[in-house]
Amino acid sequence: MPFIGHLPELIIVVALALLIFGPKRLPDMANSVGTAIKEFRKTMSEVTESHPAKPPVQQLASAETPIEAEAQVH
């Protein structure tokens, strides 16, 4: 339960929303917010499925840099 620690703040926000929007519009607004969050999660899951993560960068075969390799040749 993520809201247990912030219960007083949550009560204040709900009370202010009730005063501003009224008891008739508050359930409709909560429904709209819930629908928007559900659509957002659905879209984000579609985006992450269609774009796989890039493969990790491969390490060089040797620990030497190209400059060190040239220095050893000369």
CHARMM internal coordinates of N, CA and C (Angstrom, degrees):
IC EDIT
DIST 1 N 1 CA 1.4341
DIST 1 CA 1 C 1.5395
ANGL 1 N 1 CA 1 C 108.77
DIST 1 C 2 N 1.3089
ANGL 1 CA 1 C 2 N 116.32
DIHE 1 N 1 CA 1 C 2 N 102.29
DIST 2 N 2 CA 1.4562
ANGL 1 C 2 N 2 CA 119.34
DIHE 1 CA 1 C 2 N 2 CA -174.54
DIST 2 CA 2 C 1.5237
ANGL 2 N 2 CA 2 C 114.40
DIHE 1 C 2 N 2 CA 2 C -75.03
DIST 2 C 3 N 1.3199
ANGL 2 CA 2 C 3 N 119.42
DIHE 2 N 2 CA 2 C 3 N -15.74
DIST 3 N 3 CA 1.4575
ANGL 2 C 3 N 3 CA 120.72
DIHE 2 CA 2 C 3 N 3 CA -174.54
DIST 3 CA 3 C 1.5235
ANGL 3 N 3 CA 3 C 113.66
DIHE 2 C 3 N 3 CA 3 C -96.49
DIST 3 C 4 N 1.3138
ANGL 3 CA 3 C 4 N 118.90
DIHE 3 N 3 CA 3 C 4 N 0.08
DIST 4 N 4 CA 1.4600
ANGL 3 C 4 N 4 CA 120.96
DIHE 3 CA 3 C 4 N 4 CA -176.02
DIST 4 CA 4 C 1.5313
ANGL 4 N 4 CA 4 C 110.83
DIHE 3 C 4 N 4 CA 4 C -62.73
DIST 4 C 5 N 1.3298
ANGL 4 CA 4 C 5 N 117.95
DIHE 4 N 4 CA 4 C 5 N -42.18
DIST 5 N 5 CA 1.4609
ANGL 4 C 5 N 5 CA 120.42
DIHE 4 CA 4 C 5 N 5 CA -179.13
DIST 5 CA 5 C 1.5088
ANGL 5 N 5 CA 5 C 113.04
DIHE 4 C 5 N 5 CA 5 C -71.23
DIST 5 C 6 N 1.3092
ANGL 5 CA 5 C 6 N 117.60
DIHE 5 N 5 CA 5 C 6 N -21.13
DIST 6 N 6 CA 1.4581
ANGL 5 C 6 N 6 CA 122.08
DIHE 5 CA 5 C 6 N 6 CA -176.82
DIST 6 CA 6 C 1.5234
ANGL 6 N 6 CA 6 C 111.93
DIHE 5 C 6 N 6 CA 6 C -114.56
DIST 6 C 7 N 1.2913
ANGL 6 CA 6 C 7 N 116.96
DIHE 6 N 6 CA 6 C 7 N 29.91
DIST 7 N 7 CA 1.4620
ANGL 6 C 7 N 7 CA 121.26
DIHE 6 CA 6 C 7 N 7 CA -176.70
DIST 7 CA 7 C 1.5318
ANGL 7 N 7 CA 7 C 112.94
DIHE 6 C 7 N 7 CA 7 C -62.10
DIST 7 C 8 N 1.3354
ANGL 7 CA 7 C 8 N 120.73
DIHE 7 N 7 CA 7 C 8 N -43.59
DIST 8 N 8 CA 1.4772
ANGL 7 C 8 N 8 CA 118.64
DIHE 7 CA 7 C 8 N 8 CA 179.24
DIST 8 CA 8 C 1.5370
ANGL 8 N 8 CA 8 C 112.61
DIHE 7 C 8 N 8 CA 8 C -61.73
DIST 8 C 9 N 1.3399
ANGL 8 CA 8 C 9 N 117.09
DIHE 8 N 8 CA 8 C 9 N -40.67
DIST 9 N 9 CA 1.4567
ANGL 8 C 9 N 9 CA 119.70
DIHE 8 CA 8 C 9 N 9 CA 178.64
DIST 9 CA 9 C 1.5231
ANGL 9 N 9 CA 9 C 111.05
DIHE 8 C 9 N 9 CA 9 C -65.39
DIST 9 C 10 N 1.3178
ANGL 9 CA 9 C 10 N 116.58
DIHE 9 N 9 CA 9 C 10 N -39.19
DIST 10 N 10 CA 1.4633
ANGL 9 C 10 N 10 CA 120.85
DIHE 9 CA 9 C 10 N 10 CA 179.24
DIST 10 CA 10 C 1.5256
ANGL 10 N 10 CA 10 C 110.88
DIHE 9 C 10 N 10 CA 10 C -63.86
DIST 10 C 11 N 1.3094
ANGL 10 CA 10 C 11 N 117.02
DIHE 10 N 10 CA 10 C 11 N -41.04
DIST 11 N 11 CA 1.4665
ANGL 10 C 11 N 11 CA 120.98
DIHE 10 CA 10 C 11 N 11 CA 178.70
DIST 11 CA 11 C 1.5281
ANGL 11 N 11 CA 11 C 110.22
DIHE 10 C 11 N 11 CA 11 C -63.88
DIST 11 C 12 N 1.3276
ANGL 11 CA 11 C 12 N 117.70
DIHE 11 N 11 CA 11 C 12 N -40.91
DIST 12 N 12 CA 1.4627
ANGL 11 C 12 N 12 CA 121.12
DIHE 11 CA 11 C 12 N 12 CA 179.03
DIST 12 CA 12 C 1.5226
ANGL 12 N 12 CA 12 C 110.92
DIHE 11 C 12 N 12 CA 12 C -63.92
DIST 12 C 13 N 1.3298
ANGL 12 CA 12 C 13 N 117.24
DIHE 12 N 12 CA 12 C 13 N -43.79
DIST 13 N 13 CA 1.4668
ANGL 12 C 13 N 13 CA 120.86
DIHE 12 CA 12 C 13 N 13 CA -179.73
DIST 13 CA 13 C 1.5216
ANGL 13 N 13 CA 13 C 110.61
DIHE 12 C 13 N 13 CA 13 C -64.27
DIST 13 C 14 N 1.3120
ANGL 13 CA 13 C 14 N 117.91
DIHE 13 N 13 CA 13 C 14 N -42.95
DIST 14 N 14 CA 1.4667
ANGL 13 C 14 N 14 CA 121.00
DIHE 13 CA 13 C 14 N 14 CA 179.55
DIST 14 CA 14 C 1.5288
ANGL 14 N 14 CA 14 C 110.54
DIHE 13 C 14 N 14 CA 14 C -65.72
DIST 14 C 15 N 1.3231
ANGL 14 CA 14 C 15 N 117.37
DIHE 14 N 14 CA 14 C 15 N -39.71
DIST 15 N 15 CA 1.4656
ANGL 14 C 15 N 15 CA 120.59
DIHE 14 CA 14 C 15 N 15 CA 178.67
DIST 15 CA 15 C 1.5243
ANGL 15 N 15 CA 15 C 111.07
DIHE 14 C 15 N 15 CA 15 C -64.68
DIST 15 C 16 N 1.3300
ANGL 15 CA 15 C 16 N 117.01
DIHE 15 N 15 CA 15 C 16 N -42.08
DIST 16 N 16 CA 1.4672
ANGL 15 C 16 N 16 CA 119.71
DIHE 15 CA 15 C 16 N 16 CA 177.67
DIST 16 CA 16 C 1.5244
ANGL 16 N 16 CA 16 C 111.42
DIHE 15 C 16 N 16 CA 16 C -65.06
DIST 16 C 17 N 1.3188
ANGL 16 CA 16 C 17 N 117.03
DIHE 16 N 16 CA 16 C 17 N -41.78
DIST 17 N 17 CA 1.4606
ANGL 16 C 17 N 17 CA 120.11
DIHE 16 CA 16 C 17 N 17 CA 178.05
DIST 17 CA 17 C 1.5299
ANGL 17 N 17 CA 17 C 110.36
DIHE 16 C 17 N 17 CA 17 C -62.86
DIST 17 C 18 N 1.3115
ANGL 17 CA 17 C 18 N 116.76
DIHE 17 N 17 CA 17 C 18 N -39.16
DIST 18 N 18 CA 1.4618
ANGL 17 C 18 N 18 CA 120.46
DIHE 17 CA 17 C 18 N 18 CA 178.32
DIST 18 CA 18 C 1.5276
ANGL 18 N 18 CA 18 C 111.03
DIHE 17 C 18 N 18 CA 18 C -64.07
DIST 18 C 19 N 1.3161
ANGL 18 CA 18 C 19 N 116.76
DIHE 18 N 18 CA 18 C 19 N -40.29
DIST 19 N 19 CA 1.4661
ANGL 18 C 19 N 19 CA 120.04
DIHE 18 CA 18 C 19 N 19 CA 178.72
DIST 19 CA 19 C 1.5281
ANGL 19 N 19 CA 19 C 111.94
DIHE 18 C 19 N 19 CA 19 C -69.23
DIST 19 C 20 N 1.3246
ANGL 19 CA 19 C 20 N 116.83
DIHE 19 N 19 CA 19 C 20 N -39.07
DIST 20 N 20 CA 1.4678
ANGL 19 C 20 N 20 CA 119.99
DIHE 19 CA 19 C 20 N 20 CA -176.35
DIST 20 CA 20 C 1.5210
ANGL 20 N 20 CA 20 C 111.71
DIHE 19 C 20 N 20 CA 20 C -75.54
DIST 20 C 21 N 1.3199
ANGL 20 CA 20 C 21 N 117.24
DIHE 20 N 20 CA 20 C 21 N -47.58
DIST 21 N 21 CA 1.4656
ANGL 20 C 21 N 21 CA 120.39
DIHE 20 CA 20 C 21 N 21 CA -172.31
DIST 21 CA 21 C 1.5246
ANGL 21 N 21 CA 21 C 113.71
DIHE 20 C 21 N 21 CA 21 C -97.92
DIST 21 C 22 N 1.2963
ANGL 21 CA 21 C 22 N 118.06
DIHE 21 N 21 CA 21 C 22 N -19.96
DIST 22 N 22 CA 1.4595
ANGL 21 C 22 N 22 CA 120.51
DIHE 21 CA 21 C 22 N 22 CA 178.73
DIST 22 CA 22 C 1.5220
ANGL 22 N 22 CA 22 C 111.91
DIHE 21 C 22 N 22 CA 22 C 88.27
DIST 22 C 23 N 1.3275
ANGL 22 CA 22 C 23 N 115.66
DIHE 22 N 22 CA 22 C 23 N 160.46
DIST 23 N 23 CA 1.4614
ANGL 22 C 23 N 23 CA 120.12
DIHE 22 CA 22 C 23 N 23 CA -175.94
DIST 23 CA 23 C 1.5299
ANGL 23 N 23 CA 23 C 114.12
DIHE 22 C 23 N 23 CA 23 C -71.21
DIST 23 C 24 N 1.3223
ANGL 23 CA 23 C 24 N 118.04
DIHE 23 N 23 CA 23 C 24 N -19.84
DIST 24 N 24 CA 1.4679
ANGL 23 C 24 N 24 CA 119.58
DIHE 23 CA 23 C 24 N 24 CA -178.51
DIST 24 CA 24 C 1.5188
ANGL 24 N 24 CA 24 C 111.90
DIHE 23 C 24 N 24 CA 24 C -80.06
DIST 24 C 25 N 1.3304
ANGL 24 CA 24 C 25 N 117.31
DIHE 24 N 24 CA 24 C 25 N -36.48
DIST 25 N 25 CA 1.4665
ANGL 24 C 25 N 25 CA 120.23
DIHE 24 CA 24 C 25 N 25 CA -176.20
DIST 25 CA 25 C 1.5226
ANGL 25 N 25 CA 25 C 113.25
DIHE 24 C 25 N 25 CA 25 C -89.74
DIST 25 C 26 N 1.3179
ANGL 25 CA 25 C 26 N 118.77
DIHE 25 N 25 CA 25 C 26 N -19.86
DIST 26 N 26 CA 1.4670
ANGL 25 C 26 N 26 CA 121.74
DIHE 25 CA 25 C 26 N 26 CA -175.46
DIST 26 CA 26 C 1.5329
ANGL 26 N 26 CA 26 C 113.14
DIHE 25 C 26 N 26 CA 26 C -61.25
DIST 26 C 27 N 1.3337
ANGL 26 CA 26 C 27 N 121.16
DIHE 26 N 26 CA 26 C 27 N -44.28
DIST 27 N 27 CA 1.4689
ANGL 26 C 27 N 27 CA 119.78
DIHE 26 CA 26 C 27 N 27 CA 177.47
DIST 27 CA 27 C 1.5340
ANGL 27 N 27 CA 27 C 113.11
DIHE 26 C 27 N 27 CA 27 C -63.22
DIST 27 C 28 N 1.3219
ANGL 27 CA 27 C 28 N 116.57
DIHE 27 N 27 CA 27 C 28 N -36.89
DIST 28 N 28 CA 1.4683
ANGL 27 C 28 N 28 CA 119.47
DIHE 27 CA 27 C 28 N 28 CA 177.95
DIST 28 CA 28 C 1.5262
ANGL 28 N 28 CA 28 C 111.11
DIHE 27 C 28 N 28 CA 28 C -65.67
DIST 28 C 29 N 1.3226
ANGL 28 CA 28 C 29 N 116.11
DIHE 28 N 28 CA 28 C 29 N -40.43
DIST 29 N 29 CA 1.4583
ANGL 28 C 29 N 29 CA 119.77
DIHE 28 CA 28 C 29 N 29 CA 179.16
DIST 29 CA 29 C 1.5254
ANGL 29 N 29 CA 29 C 111.09
DIHE 28 C 29 N 29 CA 29 C -66.72
DIST 29 C 30 N 1.3184
ANGL 29 CA 29 C 30 N 117.68
DIHE 29 N 29 CA 29 C 30 N -40.36
DIST 30 N 30 CA 1.4593
ANGL 29 C 30 N 30 CA 121.08
DIHE 29 CA 29 C 30 N 30 CA 178.25
DIST 30 CA 30 C 1.5261
ANGL 30 N 30 CA 30 C 110.44
DIHE 29 C 30 N 30 CA 30 C -63.84
DIST 30 C 31 N 1.3318
ANGL 30 CA 30 C 31 N 116.88
DIHE 30 N 30 CA 30 C 31 N -38.64
DIST 31 N 31 CA 1.4557
ANGL 30 C 31 N 31 CA 121.26
DIHE 30 CA 30 C 31 N 31 CA 177.34
DIST 31 CA 31 C 1.5257
ANGL 31 N 31 CA 31 C 110.61
DIHE 30 C 31 N 31 CA 31 C -64.10
DIST 31 C 32 N 1.3175
ANGL 31 CA 31 C 32 N 117.17
DIHE 31 N 31 CA 31 C 32 N -41.33
DIST 32 N 32 CA 1.4672
ANGL 31 C 32 N 32 CA 121.34
DIHE 31 CA 31 C 32 N 32 CA 179.10
DIST 32 CA 32 C 1.5180
ANGL 32 N 32 CA 32 C 111.39
DIHE 31 C 32 N 32 CA 32 C -65.13
DIST 32 C 33 N 1.3182
ANGL 32 CA 32 C 33 N 117.24
DIHE 32 N 32 CA 32 C 33 N -40.69
DIST 33 N 33 CA 1.4650
ANGL 32 C 33 N 33 CA 120.63
DIHE 32 CA 32 C 33 N 33 CA 178.01
DIST 33 CA 33 C 1.5285
ANGL 33 N 33 CA 33 C 110.27
DIHE 32 C 33 N 33 CA 33 C -64.93
DIST 33 C 34 N 1.3143
ANGL 33 CA 33 C 34 N 117.30
DIHE 33 N 33 CA 33 C 34 N -42.01
DIST 34 N 34 CA 1.4634
ANGL 33 C 34 N 34 CA 120.75
DIHE 33 CA 33 C 34 N 34 CA 178.07
DIST 34 CA 34 C 1.5138
ANGL 34 N 34 CA 34 C 112.24
DIHE 33 C 34 N 34 CA 34 C -62.63
DIST 34 C 35 N 1.3203
ANGL 34 CA 34 C 35 N 117.02
DIHE 34 N 34 CA 34 C 35 N -41.63
DIST 35 N 35 CA 1.4686
ANGL 34 C 35 N 35 CA 121.22
DIHE 34 CA 34 C 35 N 35 CA 178.02
DIST 35 CA 35 C 1.5236
ANGL 35 N 35 CA 35 C 110.49
DIHE 34 C 35 N 35 CA 35 C -65.15
DIST 35 C 36 N 1.3215
ANGL 35 CA 35 C 36 N 117.64
DIHE 35 N 35 CA 35 C 36 N -40.60
DIST 36 N 36 CA 1.4632
ANGL 35 C 36 N 36 CA 121.08
DIHE 35 CA 35 C 36 N 36 CA 179.62
DIST 36 CA 36 C 1.5199
ANGL 36 N 36 CA 36 C 111.10
DIHE 35 C 36 N 36 CA 36 C -64.85
DIST 36 C 37 N 1.3202
ANGL 36 CA 36 C 37 N 117.64
DIHE 36 N 36 CA 36 C 37 N -40.88
DIST 37 N 37 CA 1.4647
ANGL 36 C 37 N 37 CA 120.86
DIHE 36 CA 36 C 37 N 37 CA 178.65
DIST 37 CA 37 C 1.5241
ANGL 37 N 37 CA 37 C 110.46
DIHE 36 C 37 N 37 CA 37 C -65.48
DIST 37 C 38 N 1.3363
ANGL 37 CA 37 C 38 N 117.32
DIHE 37 N 37 CA 37 C 38 N -40.94
DIST 38 N 38 CA 1.4592
ANGL 37 C 38 N 38 CA 120.76
DIHE 37 CA 37 C 38 N 38 CA 178.98
DIST 38 CA 38 C 1.5300
ANGL 38 N 38 CA 38 C 111.18
DIHE 37 C 38 N 38 CA 38 C -63.48
DIST 38 C 39 N 1.3250
ANGL 38 CA 38 C 39 N 117.30
DIHE 38 N 38 CA 38 C 39 N -42.88
DIST 39 N 39 CA 1.4677
ANGL 38 C 39 N 39 CA 121.18
DIHE 38 CA 38 C 39 N 39 CA 177.76
DIST 39 CA 39 C 1.5208
ANGL 39 N 39 CA 39 C 111.48
DIHE 38 C 39 N 39 CA 39 C -64.85
DIST 39 C 40 N 1.3318
ANGL 39 CA 39 C 40 N 117.10
DIHE 39 N 39 CA 39 C 40 N -39.26
DIST 40 N 40 CA 1.4567
ANGL 39 C 40 N 40 CA 121.33
DIHE 39 CA 39 C 40 N 40 CA 178.58
DIST 40 CA 40 C 1.5214
ANGL 40 N 40 CA 40 C 110.59
DIHE 39 C 40 N 40 CA 40 C -62.16
DIST 40 C 41 N 1.3287
ANGL 40 CA 40 C 41 N 117.24
DIHE 40 N 40 CA 40 C 41 N -46.70
DIST 41 N 41 CA 1.4698
ANGL 40 C 41 N 41 CA 120.56
DIHE 40 CA 40 C 41 N 41 CA 178.99
DIST 41 CA 41 C 1.5229
ANGL 41 N 41 CA 41 C 111.45
DIHE 40 C 41 N 41 CA 41 C -62.73
DIST 41 C 42 N 1.3229
ANGL 41 CA 41 C 42 N 117.09
DIHE 41 N 41 CA 41 C 42 N -40.26
DIST 42 N 42 CA 1.4623
ANGL 41 C 42 N 42 CA 121.45
DIHE 41 CA 41 C 42 N 42 CA 179.29
DIST 42 CA 42 C 1.5281
ANGL 42 N 42 CA 42 C 110.31
DIHE 41 C 42 N 42 CA 42 C -62.83
DIST 42 C 43 N 1.3230
ANGL 42 CA 42 C 43 N 116.68
DIHE 42 N 42 CA 42 C 43 N -45.68
DIST 43 N 43 CA 1.4634
ANGL 42 C 43 N 43 CA 121.06
DIHE 42 CA 42 C 43 N 43 CA 179.98
DIST 43 CA 43 C 1.5222
ANGL 43 N 43 CA 43 C 110.86
DIHE 42 C 43 N 43 CA 43 C -65.09
DIST 43 C 44 N 1.3229
ANGL 43 CA 43 C 44 N 117.55
DIHE 43 N 43 CA 43 C 44 N -41.64
DIST 44 N 44 CA 1.4638
ANGL 43 C 44 N 44 CA 120.09
DIHE 43 CA 43 C 44 N 44 CA 179.61
DIST 44 CA 44 C 1.5221
ANGL 44 N 44 CA 44 C 111.33
DIHE 43 C 44 N 44 CA 44 C -64.40
DIST 44 C 45 N 1.3317
ANGL 44 CA 44 C 45 N 118.10
DIHE 44 N 44 CA 44 C 45 N -37.84
DIST 45 N 45 CA 1.4641
ANGL 44 C 45 N 45 CA 119.54
DIHE 44 CA 44 C 45 N 45 CA 179.01
DIST 45 CA 45 C 1.5257
ANGL 45 N 45 CA 45 C 110.48
DIHE 44 C 45 N 45 CA 45 C -68.88
DIST 45 C 46 N 1.3377
ANGL 45 CA 45 C 46 N 117.80
DIHE 45 N 45 CA 45 C 46 N -34.97
DIST 46 N 46 CA 1.4629
ANGL 45 C 46 N 46 CA 120.69
DIHE 45 CA 45 C 46 N 46 CA 176.83
DIST 46 CA 46 C 1.5224
ANGL 46 N 46 CA 46 C 110.95
DIHE 45 C 46 N 46 CA 46 C -66.78
DIST 46 C 47 N 1.3121
ANGL 46 CA 46 C 47 N 117.18
DIHE 46 N 46 CA 46 C 47 N -40.21
DIST 47 N 47 CA 1.4652
ANGL 46 C 47 N 47 CA 121.04
DIHE 46 CA 46 C 47 N 47 CA -179.37
DIST 47 CA 47 C 1.5261
ANGL 47 N 47 CA 47 C 110.35
DIHE 46 C 47 N 47 CA 47 C -66.62
DIST 47 C 48 N 1.3216
ANGL 47 CA 47 C 48 N 117.53
DIHE 47 N 47 CA 47 C 48 N -43.39
DIST 48 N 48 CA 1.4653
ANGL 47 C 48 N 48 CA 119.60
DIHE 47 CA 47 C 48 N 48 CA -178.22
DIST 48 CA 48 C 1.5246
ANGL 48 N 48 CA 48 C 111.08
DIHE 47 C 48 N 48 CA 48 C -69.64
DIST 48 C 49 N 1.3188
ANGL 48 CA 48 C 49 N 118.30
DIHE 48 N 48 CA 48 C 49 N -30.23
DIST 49 N 49 CA 1.4626
ANGL 48 C 49 N 49 CA 120.37
DIHE 48 CA 48 C 49 N 49 CA 177.42
DIST 49 CA 49 C 1.5260
ANGL 49 N 49 CA 49 C 111.48
DIHE 48 C 49 N 49 CA 49 C -73.10
DIST 49 C 50 N 1.3297
ANGL 49 CA 49 C 50 N 118.31
DIHE 49 N 49 CA 49 C 50 N -34.26
DIST 50 N 50 CA 1.4556
ANGL 49 C 50 N 50 CA 121.00
DIHE 49 CA 49 C 50 N 50 CA -177.15
DIST 50 CA 50 C 1.5257
ANGL 50 N 50 CA 50 C 112.65
DIHE 49 C 50 N 50 CA 50 C -82.03
DIST 50 C 51 N 1.3248
ANGL 50 CA 50 C 51 N 118.64
DIHE 50 N 50 CA 50 C 51 N -17.98
DIST 51 N 51 CA 1.4600
ANGL 50 C 51 N 51 CA 122.52
DIHE 50 CA 50 C 51 N 51 CA 178.68
DIST 51 CA 51 C 1.5272
ANGL 51 N 51 CA 51 C 109.03
DIHE 50 C 51 N 51 CA 51 C -119.75
DIST 51 C 52 N 1.3402
ANGL 51 CA 51 C 52 N 117.13
DIHE 51 N 51 CA 51 C 52 N 92.35
DIST 52 N 52 CA 1.4610
ANGL 51 C 52 N 52 CA 118.36
DIHE 51 CA 51 C 52 N 52 CA -179.97
DIST 52 CA 52 C 1.5279
ANGL 52 N 52 CA 52 C 110.86
DIHE 51 C 52 N 52 CA 52 C -67.39
DIST 52 C 53 N 1.2871
ANGL 52 CA 52 C 53 N 115.61
DIHE 52 N 52 CA 52 C 53 N 157.45
DIST 53 N 53 CA 1.4580
ANGL 52 C 53 N 53 CA 120.66
DIHE 52 CA 52 C 53 N 53 CA -179.46
DIST 53 CA 53 C 1.5193
ANGL 53 N 53 CA 53 C 110.07
DIHE 52 C 53 N 53 CA 53 C -66.30
DIST 53 C 54 N 1.3198
ANGL 53 CA 53 C 54 N 115.75
DIHE 53 N 53 CA 53 C 54 N 147.19
DIST 54 N 54 CA 1.4582
ANGL 53 C 54 N 54 CA 120.08
DIHE 53 CA 53 C 54 N 54 CA 178.65
DIST 54 CA 54 C 1.5231
ANGL 54 N 54 CA 54 C 109.28
DIHE 53 C 54 N 54 CA 54 C -69.49
DIST 54 C 55 N 1.3473
ANGL 54 CA 54 C 55 N 116.82
DIHE 54 N 54 CA 54 C 55 N 144.52
DIST 55 N 55 CA 1.4575
ANGL 54 C 55 N 55 CA 118.11
DIHE 54 CA 54 C 55 N 55 CA 177.73
DIST 55 CA 55 C 1.5315
ANGL 55 N 55 CA 55 C 110.23
DIHE 54 C 55 N 55 CA 55 C -67.25
DIST 55 C 56 N 1.3161
ANGL 55 CA 55 C 56 N 117.71
DIHE 55 N 55 CA 55 C 56 N 152.95
DIST 56 N 56 CA 1.4621
ANGL 55 C 56 N 56 CA 119.42
DIHE 55 CA 55 C 56 N 56 CA -179.10
DIST 56 CA 56 C 1.5276
ANGL 56 N 56 CA 56 C 110.96
DIHE 55 C 56 N 56 CA 56 C -65.69
DIST 56 C 57 N 1.3110
ANGL 56 CA 56 C 57 N 116.12
DIHE 56 N 56 CA 56 C 57 N 152.28
DIST 57 N 57 CA 1.4642
ANGL 56 C 57 N 57 CA 121.47
DIHE 56 CA 56 C 57 N 57 CA 179.47
DIST 57 CA 57 C 1.5242
ANGL 57 N 57 CA 57 C 108.36
DIHE 56 C 57 N 57 CA 57 C -68.83
DIST 57 C 58 N 1.3240
ANGL 57 CA 57 C 58 N 115.91
DIHE 57 N 57 CA 57 C 58 N 132.87
DIST 58 N 58 CA 1.4612
ANGL 57 C 58 N 58 CA 120.23
DIHE 57 CA 57 C 58 N 58 CA -179.04
DIST 58 CA 58 C 1.5181
ANGL 58 N 58 CA 58 C 109.92
DIHE 57 C 58 N 58 CA 58 C -76.39
DIST 58 C 59 N 1.3249
ANGL 58 CA 58 C 59 N 115.43
DIHE 58 N 58 CA 58 C 59 N 143.30
DIST 59 N 59 CA 1.4522
ANGL 58 C 59 N 59 CA 121.31
DIHE 58 CA 58 C 59 N 59 CA 178.23
DIST 59 CA 59 C 1.5225
ANGL 59 N 59 CA 59 C 109.53
DIHE 58 C 59 N 59 CA 59 C -78.38
DIST 59 C 60 N 1.3271
ANGL 59 CA 59 C 60 N 116.73
DIHE 59 N 59 CA 59 C 60 N 152.55
DIST 60 N 60 CA 1.4591
ANGL 59 C 60 N 60 CA 120.50
DIHE 59 CA 59 C 60 N 60 CA 175.59
DIST 60 CA 60 C 1.5188
ANGL 60 N 60 CA 60 C 109.51
DIHE 59 C 60 N 60 CA 60 C -63.94
DIST 60 C 61 N 1.3286
ANGL 60 CA 60 C 61 N 116.66
DIHE 60 N 60 CA 60 C 61 N 150.09
DIST 61 N 61 CA 1.4610
ANGL 60 C 61 N 61 CA 120.85
DIHE 60 CA 60 C 61 N 61 CA -178.99
DIST 61 CA 61 C 1.5200
ANGL 61 N 61 CA 61 C 111.19
DIHE 60 C 61 N 61 CA 61 C -64.71
DIST 61 C 62 N 1.3237
ANGL 61 CA 61 C 62 N 116.68
DIHE 61 N 61 CA 61 C 62 N -38.75
DIST 62 N 62 CA 1.4647
ANGL 61 C 62 N 62 CA 119.20
DIHE 61 CA 61 C 62 N 62 CA 177.60
DIST 62 CA 62 C 1.5136
ANGL 62 N 62 CA 62 C 108.70
DIHE 61 C 62 N 62 CA 62 C -116.62
DIST 62 C 63 N 1.3056
ANGL 62 CA 62 C 63 N 115.96
DIHE 62 N 62 CA 62 C 63 N 161.93
DIST 63 N 63 CA 1.4463
ANGL 62 C 63 N 63 CA 120.85
DIHE 62 CA 62 C 63 N 63 CA -178.70
DIST 63 CA 63 C 1.5205
ANGL 63 N 63 CA 63 C 111.62
DIHE 62 C 63 N 63 CA 63 C -79.28
DIST 63 C 64 N 1.3384
ANGL 63 CA 63 C 64 N 117.26
DIHE 63 N 63 CA 63 C 64 N -9.31
DIST 64 N 64 CA 1.4551
ANGL 63 C 64 N 64 CA 121.12
DIHE 63 CA 63 C 64 N 64 CA -177.48
DIST 64 CA 64 C 1.5258
ANGL 64 N 64 CA 64 C 110.94
DIHE 63 C 64 N 64 CA 64 C -77.63
DIST 64 C 65 N 1.2956
ANGL 64 CA 64 C 65 N 115.76
DIHE 64 N 64 CA 64 C 65 N 146.35
DIST 65 N 65 CA 1.4527
ANGL 64 C 65 N 65 CA 120.74
DIHE 64 CA 64 C 65 N 65 CA 172.92
DIST 65 CA 65 C 1.5154
ANGL 65 N 65 CA 65 C 108.30
DIHE 64 C 65 N 65 CA 65 C -87.93
DIST 65 C 66 N 1.3152
ANGL 65 CA 65 C 66 N 120.43
DIHE 65 N 65 CA 65 C 66 N 162.62
DIST 66 N 66 CA 1.4655
ANGL 65 C 66 N 66 CA 121.03
DIHE 65 CA 65 C 66 N 66 CA 179.49
DIST 66 CA 66 C 1.5304
ANGL 66 N 66 CA 66 C 112.43
DIHE 65 C 66 N 66 CA 66 C -59.06
DIST 66 C 67 N 1.3195
ANGL 66 CA 66 C 67 N 117.81
DIHE 66 N 66 CA 66 C 67 N -32.51
DIST 67 N 67 CA 1.4661
ANGL 66 C 67 N 67 CA 120.34
DIHE 66 CA 66 C 67 N 67 CA 179.49
DIST 67 CA 67 C 1.5259
ANGL 67 N 67 CA 67 C 110.24
DIHE 66 C 67 N 67 CA 67 C -66.99
DIST 67 C 68 N 1.3378
ANGL 67 CA 67 C 68 N 117.64
DIHE 67 N 67 CA 67 C 68 N -42.06
DIST 68 N 68 CA 1.4711
ANGL 67 C 68 N 68 CA 120.71
DIHE 67 CA 67 C 68 N 68 CA 178.37
DIST 68 CA 68 C 1.5193
ANGL 68 N 68 CA 68 C 110.79
DIHE 67 C 68 N 68 CA 68 C -64.93
DIST 68 C 69 N 1.3255
ANGL 68 CA 68 C 69 N 117.18
DIHE 68 N 68 CA 68 C 69 N -36.07
DIST 69 N 69 CA 1.4655
ANGL 68 C 69 N 69 CA 120.32
DIHE 68 CA 68 C 69 N 69 CA -179.89
DIST 69 CA 69 C 1.5361
ANGL 69 N 69 CA 69 C 109.75
DIHE 68 C 69 N 69 CA 69 C -66.67
DIST 69 C 70 N 1.3338
ANGL 69 CA 69 C 70 N 119.33
DIHE 69 N 69 CA 69 C 70 N -39.25
DIST 70 N 70 CA 1.4631
ANGL 69 C 70 N 70 CA 121.81
DIHE 69 CA 69 C 70 N 70 CA 177.32
DIST 70 CA 70 C 1.5064
ANGL 70 N 70 CA 70 C 111.32
DIHE 69 C 70 N 70 CA 70 C -65.67
DIST 70 C 71 N 1.3150
ANGL 70 CA 70 C 71 N 117.43
DIHE 70 N 70 CA 70 C 71 N -38.48
DIST 71 N 71 CA 1.4660
ANGL 70 C 71 N 71 CA 121.52
DIHE 70 CA 70 C 71 N 71 CA -178.72
DIST 71 CA 71 C 1.5209
ANGL 71 N 71 CA 71 C 110.16
DIHE 70 C 71 N 71 CA 71 C -64.12
DIST 71 C 72 N 1.3194
ANGL 71 CA 71 C 72 N 118.54
DIHE 71 N 71 CA 71 C 72 N -34.70
DIST 72 N 72 CA 1.4548
ANGL 71 C 72 N 72 CA 121.33
DIHE 71 CA 71 C 72 N 72 CA -179.38
DIST 72 CA 72 C 1.5244
ANGL 72 N 72 CA 72 C 110.95
DIHE 71 C 72 N 72 CA 72 C -74.38
DIST 72 C 73 N 1.3304
ANGL 72 CA 72 C 73 N 118.76
DIHE 72 N 72 CA 72 C 73 N -28.59
DIST 73 N 73 CA 1.4421
ANGL 72 C 73 N 73 CA 122.33
DIHE 72 CA 72 C 73 N 73 CA -179.22
DIST 73 CA 73 C 1.5221
ANGL 73 N 73 CA 73 C 110.05
DIHE 72 C 73 N 73 CA 73 C -71.16
DIST 73 C 74 N 1.3122
ANGL 73 CA 73 C 74 N 118.48
DIHE 73 N 73 CA 73 C 74 N -38.53
DIST 74 N 74 CA 1.4672
ANGL 73 C 74 N 74 CA 122.25
DIHE 73 CA 73 C 74 N 74 CA -176.02
DIST 74 CA 74 C 1.4521
ANGL 74 N 74 CA 74 C 110.90
DIHE 73 C 74 N 74 CA 74 C -79.49
END
COOR INIT
IC SEED 1 N 1 CA 1 C
IC BUILD
